Amino acid sequence: MARLPQPGGDEGEWGEILNDYLSQTLKSDGTIKDNVVTNAALAPDSVSSASIVDNAIAEPQLSAPVRTKLNASANAVLLTSDQTIEGIKSFTNIVLAPTYRAAGTNHMQMGGGEHPSVGTLNSSNVITSQMISDPASGSIFFDYSQNLGGSFYIRNNPVDGAHLLTVNESAATFAMNVVAPSLRITGGAPEQGKVLTSDATGNATWQAPAGGESTPFSGDMIKLKELYQPIVGVLPDTELLQDEYIHDNVDAGNYTAITGTLWNSPHFNTQSQSFVSNVPGNPAGGCTNKTNGRDVGSCFDFEFELTGDKFAIHMQTFGYFDTQIYVEHEGQMMKINSYPLADDYSGMNFRSIRFSRYATRRIRIVMPFIYFFQIVHEANAVIRKTPDRPMIAVTGDSYVDASGAYNQGSARSYAVAGTVDAIIEATGFAVLRLGQGGTGYFNNATGAASDTPGPVNSTRFFSSQRVATLSEVGAGNLVALVVNGTINDGELSGGTALMKARALEGFEAVNAFDAGISIVAISPEPINNPAAGNVHDLNRLGVMEAIDEHPQGIGFIDFYNPSDPLWTGTGTETSPQNDQQTQLVGFDTIHANWAGYKLYGQRIAAEMSEMKIPIERAWL
């Protein structure tokens, strides 16, 4: 029997005894003999995949029962021939195939390719309905078989829901009211001044108004100041316990049961806003506001009614920013603080407000171009949408820029204390912000007269893009359009006559959208002592003539009048002089500081107050 040599013994036989012992399991070359290591010699789980050389075990080396089991059709997916596989199969990654089909008496089929689709097939394998997409354009189509008597339905329950929308060859039928910011009906020969009139069965046609009038306006006028509801004063200190920014996380300890109302809630009044989701399909990702057609966002300005004693604005900020809040107190809208509250922080941020008493208050929030997520509040608080306000649109250059008015380095300047904000405080109006820095009646923010979009999709005044953005609010919803003048056009206009023609062209574009909008034009800004006969004065005269001539023009605000400008001087905060402009123009030497914008916006509101609009637009 083979054994190991004995220490201290087996003298002269050590080599033979050891070789005999090793030869029981090893070949002469040192490798293990065949069939020496059996499954009985291995402990369970002692051999892992890491211990086996790749491709070391071939099928012939497996036992016959194992080979039979692995090759059985019930336990294998065949790669080349048809096969039926039973049972539920789970995959942990993407399964790729040109087409998938859920088979039965009828089939459901999903297909990839240039135009991916999901369709239904009848027992004859004919597609009878499908949803098909065009990834290149982002379009999606829903098809049904009209020849089979089919329709397209949207139901409110997967099994037996009511047909909320039915579309077929005869009509598109809604089971509920259709609510939209505007409605355009192009059939039936619409014309300016006609009204849509219903017969006894609900069929509508375009008809002249009773009495044969061709215009919707009576001719009666009302001064704009009759619509003013100014923001006056500052909320008394006794009404406020807390107003501060909290970084990263809201101060939840001040709440009994905290919750939030997301930015897309119908309980916010966003009549002059265009909130856009930061993450399409996921409202929790917050929103930006884009009102002026540029890639750069606009200031937020929205309202709600709060019944409660506290709330917080949940936002994401990116360095310096400031916000202003207006609060209803004893029937009057007031500023919560004399100036916007400023901060410099990048990350999640909460402006936390706590009042000294529980009450119902109208809240209006103005914020610069940041990300807005929600209003945080107590679970038992009530948030409701407030009524609409009279709404105007303001377009122009950087003096009314939609993104904000912050003039960095100035002694006092804020993002939400610009020209438009001063107009808001003087009038209480809702304002559609359309201003784009660097632009003019001709200038597209590149310094050239061009209809091509410039930086961040900026375009000239009354470009097709800007008129389209204006028209999105719907005809009949704007009281007036205020057009701020600019020094950006300079010699690009070609003189008074060509500036007049360009301005009239823009006013006519507004008329084509809504003949009832009153138009207010403003001269260029009075930078560096307006002088008679220079290029800005010639442009001023052209716009003045255009507004006087156009039937929708109701007034011209002449800040650049060489004989009586809004301010005089050539100084700025950077290069101070003993003059008026030094106090009004900020660090960048061209744009106003807080005081300059406040003067500019308040004077616009004051001069507009005596201008008259059709009384039909005073419905607000």
C-alpha positions in Angstrom: 0.0 0.0 0.0 1.4 3.4 -1.0 2.6 5.5 1.9 4.8 8.5 2.7 8.4 7.8 3.9 9.0 7.6 7.6 11.2 10.4 9.1 14.3 8.7 10.6 13.5 5.5 8.9 13.3 3.9 5.4 17.0 4.5 4.9 17.9 4.0 1.2 14.2 3.7 0.2 13.0 7.3 0.6 12.9 8.1 -3.2 11.1 4.9 -4.2 8.5 5.1 -1.4 7.8 8.8 -2.2 7.6 8.2 -6.0 5.2 5.3 -5.4 3.1 7.6 -3.2 2.9 10.4 -5.7 2.3 8.2 -8.7 -1.1 7.2 -7.2 -2.5 10.6 -8.4 0.1 12.2 -10.7 1.4 11.4 -14.1 5.1 11.3 -14.8 4.9 14.9 -16.1 3.4 16.1 -12.8 -0.2 16.6 -14.0 -3.2 15.0 -12.3 -4.2 11.6 -13.6 -7.6 11.3 -15.3 -10.6 10.5 -13.2 -8.7 11.0 -10.0 -10.6 14.1 -8.7 -14.3 13.1 -8.6 -17.3 15.0 -7.3 -17.1 13.0 -4.1 -13.7 14.6 -3.5 -14.9 18.2 -3.8 -16.6 20.1 -1.0 -19.8 21.9 -2.0 -19.2 25.3 -3.6 -15.4 24.8 -3.3 -14.9 25.3 -7.1 -16.0 28.8 -8.3 -16.0 30.1 -11.9 -12.8 32.0 -11.1 -11.1 28.7 -10.5 -11.9 27.3 -13.9 -10.0 28.3 -17.0 -12.2 29.7 -19.7 -13.4 27.0 -22.2 -11.7 24.3 -20.0 -15.0 22.2 -19.7 -16.5 21.2 -23.0 -19.8 19.4 -23.5 -18.3 15.9 -23.9 -16.8 16.3 -20.4 -20.2 16.7 -18.8 -22.1 13.6 -17.6 -24.6 12.1 -20.0 -27.7 13.1 -17.8 -26.5 16.7 -17.6 -26.0 16.9 -21.4 -29.5 15.5 -21.9 -31.1 18.0 -19.6 -29.3 21.0 -21.1 -30.2 20.0 -24.7 -33.9 19.5 -23.9 -36.0 22.1 -25.8 -37.9 22.9 -22.6 -34.6 24.2 -21.0 -33.0 26.0 -24.0 -33.6 28.9 -26.3 -32.8 27.9 -29.8 -31.0 30.4 -31.9 -32.1 29.4 -35.4 -35.5 27.6 -35.4 -39.0 28.4 -34.2 -39.8 27.4 -30.6 -42.5 27.7 -28.0 -41.3 28.8 -24.6 -43.6 28.4 -21.6 -43.7 30.2 -18.3 -42.9 33.8 -17.2 -39.4 35.0 -18.1 -37.8 38.0 -16.5 -35.0 40.0 -18.1 -32.7 42.5 -16.3 -31.6 44.4 -19.3 -32.8 45.6 -22.7 -34.1 42.9 -25.1 -33.5 43.9 -28.7 -35.6 42.8 -31.6 -37.0 44.5 -34.7 -40.5 43.5 -33.8 -42.4 42.2 -30.7 -45.8 40.6 -30.9 -48.3 39.7 -28.2 -50.2 37.0 -30.0 -53.8 35.8 -29.5 -57.0 35.8 -31.5 -55.9 39.3 -32.3 -52.4 40.6 -31.8 -50.5 43.6 -30.3 -47.3 44.4 -32.1 -44.4 46.8 -31.3 -41.9 47.6 -34.0 -38.7 49.6 -34.2 -36.9 51.2 -37.1 -37.2 54.7 -38.6 -40.7 55.2 -37.4 -41.3 53.0 -34.2 -44.9 52.0 -33.6 -47.3 50.1 -31.4 -50.2 48.6 -33.3 -53.1 46.1 -33.2 -53.5 43.3 -35.8 -56.7 41.3 -36.5 -56.7 37.5 -36.9 -55.6 38.0 -40.5 -52.5 39.9 -39.4 -53.8 43.2 -40.8 -53.0 46.4 -38.8 -56.3 48.0 -37.8 -55.0 50.7 -35.4 -51.6 52.0 -34.4 -49.6 54.7 -32.6 -46.6 55.6 -34.8 -43.8 58.1 -34.1 -41.3 60.2 -36.0 -38.3 60.7 -33.8 -36.7 63.1 -36.2 -39.4 65.7 -35.8 -40.7 64.6 -32.4 -44.2 63.9 -33.9 -46.6 61.1 -32.9 -49.6 59.9 -34.9 -52.6 57.9 -33.8 -54.3 55.9 -36.6 -57.6 54.1 -36.6 -59.6 52.3 -39.4 -62.4 54.5 -40.6 -63.4 52.0 -43.2 -64.1 49.5 -40.4 -66.2 52.0 -38.6 -63.5 52.7 -36.0 -63.0 55.8 -33.9 -60.2 57.3 -31.7 -61.3 57.5 -28.0 -59.9 59.0 -24.8 -61.6 57.4 -21.8 -61.5 58.2 -18.0 -61.3 54.5 -17.0 -59.3 51.6 -18.6 -62.3 49.2 -18.7 -65.6 51.0 -18.9 -64.7 54.7 -18.8 -66.8 57.5 -20.4 -65.7 58.7 -23.8 -64.1 62.1 -22.9 -63.0 62.6 -26.5 -64.2 60.8 -29.6 -62.7 61.5 -33.1 -64.0 59.8 -36.2 -64.8 60.7 -39.8 -67.8 62.8 -38.9 -66.6 64.9 -35.9 -64.3 65.4 -32.9 -66.6 65.2 -29.9 -65.7 66.4 -26.4 -67.8 65.2 -23.5 -66.8 68.1 -21.3 -66.0 71.9 -21.7 -63.0 72.8 -23.8 -60.8 75.2 -21.8 -58.0 77.0 -23.7 -56.2 80.4 -23.3 -57.3 81.3 -26.8 -59.5 79.7 -29.6 -59.1 80.3 -33.3 -61.9 79.3 -35.7 -60.8 79.6 -39.3 -63.8 78.1 -41.1 -66.9 79.9 -42.2 -65.4 83.1 -43.6 -64.3 85.0 -40.4 -63.7 88.7 -40.8 -62.7 91.6 -38.6 -65.7 92.6 -36.4 -67.9 89.5 -37.1 -69.2 87.5 -34.2 -69.8 83.8 -33.8 -73.5 83.2 -33.7 -75.3 79.9 -32.8 -78.5 78.6 -34.2 -81.1 76.6 -32.2 -79.2 73.3 -32.6 -75.7 74.7 -31.6 -74.3 75.2 -35.1 -72.3 78.4 -35.2 -71.6 80.8 -38.1 -69.7 84.1 -38.4 -72.2 87.0 -38.6 -72.1 90.8 -38.6 -73.1 92.2 -35.1 -76.7 93.2 -34.7 -77.3 96.6 -36.2 -74.8 96.0 -39.0 -71.8 97.4 -37.0 -68.5 96.1 -38.4 -66.4 97.0 -35.4 -66.5 95.5 -31.9 -65.7 98.9 -30.3 -68.3 101.5 -29.4 -66.0 104.5 -29.6 -66.3 105.2 -25.9 -63.0 105.6 -24.2 -61.6 105.4 -20.6 -58.4 106.7 -19.1 -55.9 104.0 -18.2 -55.6 105.4 -14.7 -59.2 104.2 -14.0 -57.8 100.7 -14.1 -54.8 101.4 -11.8 -54.6 99.5 -8.5 -51.1 100.6 -7.3 -49.0 98.9 -4.8 -48.7 101.3 -1.9 -46.5 101.3 1.1 -44.8 98.6 3.1 -46.4 95.9 5.2 -46.4 96.9 8.9 -43.6 95.2 10.9 -46.3 94.0 13.4 -47.7 91.7 10.6 -44.4 89.9 10.0 -42.5 87.5 12.2 -40.0 86.1 9.7 -38.7 86.9 6.2 -35.3 85.3 5.4 -33.6 82.9 3.0 -33.0 79.4 4.3 -30.4 77.4 2.3 -30.7 73.8 1.3 -33.7 72.7 3.4 -36.8 74.5 4.5 -37.2 75.4 8.2 -39.6 72.5 8.7 -39.6 73.0 12.5 -41.9 76.0 12.0 -44.5 73.8 10.5 -47.0 71.4 12.1 -47.7 69.4 8.9 -45.6 70.6 6.0 -46.7 70.2 2.3 -46.3 72.0 -0.9 -48.1 73.2 -4.0 -46.1 72.6 -7.2 -45.5 75.3 -9.8 -48.0 73.8 -12.3 -50.9 74.0 -9.9 -54.1 75.6 -11.2 -54.3 77.5 -7.9 -51.6 80.0 -9.1 -52.6 82.9 -11.3 -50.0 83.0 -14.1 -51.9 85.1 -16.6 -48.7 86.9 -17.9 -46.4 84.0 -17.5 -45.1 81.0 -19.5 -43.9 78.4 -17.1 -41.8 75.7 -18.8 -40.8 72.4 -17.1 -37.1 72.0 -16.5 -37.6 68.2 -16.9 -40.3 67.4 -19.4 -42.8 65.0 -17.9 -41.6 65.5 -14.4 -43.1 68.6 -12.6 -41.0 67.9 -9.5 -37.9 69.1 -11.5 -39.2 72.7 -11.3 -39.7 75.2 -14.0 -38.4 78.3 -15.7 -40.4 81.2 -17.1 -40.0 82.1 -20.8 -42.3 84.9 -21.9 -40.2 86.7 -24.6 -39.2 84.0 -27.1 -35.5 84.0 -26.1 -33.5 81.1 -24.8 -32.9 83.1 -21.7 -35.7 82.9 -19.1 -37.8 85.7 -17.8 -38.7 87.1 -14.4 -41.4 85.3 -12.6 -44.5 87.2 -11.6 -47.4 85.1 -10.2 -50.1 85.4 -7.6 -52.2 83.3 -5.3 -54.5 83.7 -2.3 -53.2 82.2 0.9 -55.4 81.4 3.9 -52.8 80.6 6.6 -49.9 82.2 8.5 -46.8 81.0 6.7 -45.3 79.9 3.4 -41.9 79.5 1.7 -40.8 79.9 -1.9 -38.8 76.8 -3.0 -36.3 77.7 -5.7 -32.9 77.0 -7.0 -30.5 79.9 -7.2 -27.2 80.4 -9.1 -25.3 83.0 -7.2 -26.6 86.6 -6.7 -30.4 87.0 -6.9 -33.2 89.0 -5.2 -36.9 88.6 -4.9 -39.9 90.9 -4.0 -43.2 89.9 -2.5 -46.3 91.9 -2.4 -49.0 91.2 0.3 -52.6 92.3 0.6 -53.2 94.1 3.9 -56.5 95.7 4.7 -57.6 95.6 1.0 -54.4 97.2 -0.3 -51.4 95.4 -1.9 -48.2 96.4 -0.2 -44.5 95.5 -0.4 -43.4 93.0 2.2 -40.1 95.0 2.4 -39.1 98.4 1.1 -36.5 96.8 -1.2 -36.2 93.3 -2.8 -34.5 90.8 -0.5 -31.1 89.9 -1.9 -28.9 86.8 -1.4 -25.8 85.2 -3.0 -26.1 81.4 -3.0 -26.0 78.5 -5.5 -28.2 75.6 -4.6 -31.7 75.0 -3.2 -33.1 78.0 -1.5 -36.2 78.9 0.4 -37.6 82.4 1.2 -39.4 81.7 4.4 -42.3 84.0 5.4 -44.2 83.8 8.7 -47.0 86.3 9.5 -48.0 87.3 13.0 -51.6 86.1 12.5 -53.7 83.6 10.5 -55.6 85.4 7.7 -56.5 85.3 4.1 -54.1 87.4 2.0 -53.4 87.9 -1.7 -49.7 87.2 -2.4 -47.8 88.3 -5.5 -44.2 87.0 -6.0 -41.7 88.5 -8.4 -38.4 86.6 -8.9 -35.6 86.8 -11.5 -34.6 84.1 -14.0 -34.1 81.1 -11.5 -35.7 77.7 -11.1 -39.0 77.6 -9.2 -40.4 74.4 -7.7 -43.2 75.0 -5.3 -44.9 77.1 -2.5 -44.3 75.3 0.8 -47.1 75.7 3.4 -49.1 74.0 6.2 -51.3 71.1 5.1 -54.3 72.9 6.5 -53.6 76.1 4.6 -55.8 77.0 1.6 -54.2 78.2 -1.6 -56.6 79.5 -4.3 -56.2 81.3 -7.7 -56.7 85.0 -7.6 -58.7 87.0 -10.2 -56.9 88.3 -13.3 -55.6 91.8 -13.3 -55.6 94.3 -16.2 -52.7 93.1 -18.4 -50.3 95.0 -20.6 -47.3 93.9 -22.6 -44.0 95.7 -22.5 -41.5 95.2 -25.3 -38.2 96.9 -26.1 -34.5 96.7 -25.2 -32.5 96.1 -22.1 -34.2 98.9 -20.2 -37.2 96.6 -20.1 -35.3 93.3 -20.3 -37.5 90.4 -19.3 -34.7 88.6 -17.5 -34.0 91.2 -14.8 -32.5 94.6 -14.2 -29.5 93.9 -12.0 -26.6 96.3 -12.7 -23.7 94.6 -11.0 -21.3 96.9 -9.1 -23.9 99.7 -8.8 -24.5 101.3 -5.4 -28.1 100.0 -5.3 -29.5 97.7 -8.0 -31.8 94.7 -8.0 -32.9 92.1 -10.5 -36.6 92.7 -9.8 -36.5 96.5 -9.4 -36.3 97.5 -13.0 -38.5 99.5 -15.3 -41.3 96.9 -15.5 -41.3 96.4 -11.8 -41.7 100.1 -11.2 -44.7 100.1 -13.7 -46.2 97.1 -11.7 -45.9 99.0 -8.4 -47.4 102.2 -9.9 -50.3 100.4 -11.7 -50.9 97.0 -10.2 -51.1 95.6 -13.8 -50.0 92.2 -14.8 -47.2 92.6 -17.3 -46.2 90.3 -20.1 -42.4 90.9 -20.3 -41.1 90.8 -23.9 -38.0 93.0 -23.6 -34.7 91.7 -25.1 -31.4 93.4 -24.3 -29.4 94.8 -27.3 -32.3 94.8 -29.7 -34.2 97.6 -31.5 -36.7 98.2 -34.3 -33.9 97.1 -36.6 -31.1 95.6 -34.4 -31.2 91.9 -33.6 -28.7 92.3 -30.7 -25.7 91.8 -33.0 -25.3 95.4 -34.0 -26.7 94.8 -37.4 -30.1 95.4 -39.0 -31.3 91.8 -39.5 -34.4 89.6 -39.3 -32.1 86.6 -38.4 -32.2 85.7 -34.7 -29.1 86.9 -32.8 -27.5 85.7 -29.5 -29.7 83.5 -27.4 -32.4 83.7 -30.1 -32.8 87.5 -29.7 -34.8 89.2 -32.4 -35.7 92.8 -33.4 -38.8 94.5 -32.2 -41.9 93.2 -34.0 -40.1 90.2 -35.5 -42.3 87.3 -36.4 -41.0 85.5 -33.3 -41.8 88.4 -31.0 -45.3 89.0 -32.5 -46.0 85.2 -32.2 -45.0 85.3 -28.5 -47.3 88.4 -28.0 -50.2 86.6 -29.7 -49.9 83.6 -27.5 -51.9 85.5 -24.8 -54.9 85.5 -27.1 -56.8 88.3 -28.8 -58.8 90.5 -26.4 -56.6 89.8 -23.3 -54.3 92.8 -23.4 -55.2 96.3 -22.5 -52.1 97.9 -24.1 -48.7 97.3 -25.6 -45.9 99.5 -24.4 -42.9 99.8 -26.8 -39.8 101.2 -25.1 -37.5 103.0 -27.5 -33.8 102.4 -27.8 -30.4 103.9 -28.7 -29.5 100.4 -30.1 -30.7 101.3 -33.6 -28.6 104.4 -34.1 -27.7 104.7 -37.8 -29.2 101.2 -38.7 -32.6 102.8 -39.3 -31.5 105.0 -42.2 -33.3 108.1 -40.8 -36.7 109.4 -39.8 -38.7 108.1 -42.8 -37.4 104.6 -42.6 -37.8 104.4 -38.9 -41.4 105.6 -39.3 -42.0 102.9 -41.9 -40.5 100.2 -39.7 -42.6 101.2 -36.7 -45.8 101.3 -38.7 -45.0 97.9 -40.0 -44.7 96.6 -36.5 -47.9 98.3 -35.3 -49.7 96.6 -38.3 -48.4 93.2 -37.2 -50.0 93.9 -33.8 -53.2 95.0 -35.6 -53.4 91.7 -37.5 -53.3 89.8 -34.3 -55.6 92.1 -32.2 -57.0 95.4 -33.5 -58.1 96.3 -30.0 -54.7 96.6 -28.4 -53.8 100.2 -27.6 -50.1 101.0 -28.4 -47.9 103.3 -26.4 -44.5 104.2 -27.8 -41.5 105.6 -25.9 -38.6 107.5 -27.3 -35.0 106.3 -26.9 -33.5 106.5 -23.4 -32.1 110.0 -22.6 -28.5 108.8 -22.2 -25.7 111.5 -22.4 -27.7 114.7 -23.1 -30.1 114.2 -26.0 -29.2 116.4 -28.9 -31.5 117.6 -31.7 -30.7 116.2 -35.1 -28.5 113.2 -34.0 -29.3 109.7 -35.1 -31.3 108.9 -31.9 -33.4 112.1 -32.3 -34.1 111.2 -36.0 -35.3 107.8 -34.9 -37.4 109.4 -32.1 -39.2 111.6 -34.7 -39.9 108.6 -36.9 -41.5 106.6 -34.0 -43.4 109.7 -32.9 -44.9 110.2 -36.4 -45.8 106.5 -36.6 -47.7 106.4 -33.3 -49.5 109.6 -34.2 -50.6 108.1 -37.6 -51.6 104.6 -36.5 -55.2 104.2 -35.3 -54.2 102.0 -32.4 -51.6 104.5 -31.1 -52.8 106.3 -28.0 -49.7 108.2 -26.9 -45.9 108.9 -27.2 -43.7 109.3 -24.1 -40.9 111.6 -25.0 -38.0 111.0 -22.6 -35.4 111.9 -25.3 -36.9 115.3 -26.1 -33.8 117.4 -26.6 -35.5 120.5 -25.1 -37.0 118.6 -22.1 -35.4 115.2 -21.5 -36.2 113.0 -18.6 -32.7 113.6 -17.2 -29.6 115.4 -18.3 -25.9 114.9 -17.9 -23.1 112.6 -19.0 -21.9 111.2 -15.6 -22.4 107.7 -14.2 -21.6 105.9 -11.0 -18.3 104.8 -12.7 -17.4 108.4 -13.9 -19.4 110.7 -11.5 -20.1 114.3 -12.5 -22.2 116.9 -10.8 -25.2 116.1 -12.8 -28.5 114.2 -12.8 -27.4 111.2 -14.8 -24.7 110.3 -12.3 -27.4 109.5 -9.7 -29.4 107.4 -12.2 -27.0 105.4 -14.4 -25.1 102.5 -12.8 -21.8 100.9 -12.8 -21.9 99.7 -16.5 -22.3 103.4 -17.6 -25.3 102.7 -19.8 -28.1 101.0 -17.8 -29.9 102.5 -14.9 -29.4 101.7 -11.2 -32.4 101.2 -8.8 -33.1 105.0 -8.7 -32.9 105.3 -12.5 -35.2 102.4 -13.2 -37.7 103.6 -10.6 -37.8 107.1 -12.1 -38.1 105.6 -15.7 -40.9 103.2 -14.9 -42.9 105.6 -12.6 -42.8 108.3 -15.3 -44.1 105.8 -17.9 -47.0 104.9 -15.6 -47.7 108.5 -14.8 -47.8 109.5 -18.5 -49.9 106.5 -19.5 -52.4 107.2 -16.8 -54.0 110.0 -18.9 -54.1 108.0 -22.1 -57.4 106.6 -23.2 -58.3 103.1 -24.3 -61.5 101.6 -25.7 -63.9 101.1 -22.9 -64.4 97.5 -24.1 -60.9 96.8 -23.0 -61.7 97.9 -19.4 -63.5 94.6 -18.7 -60.7 93.8 -16.3 
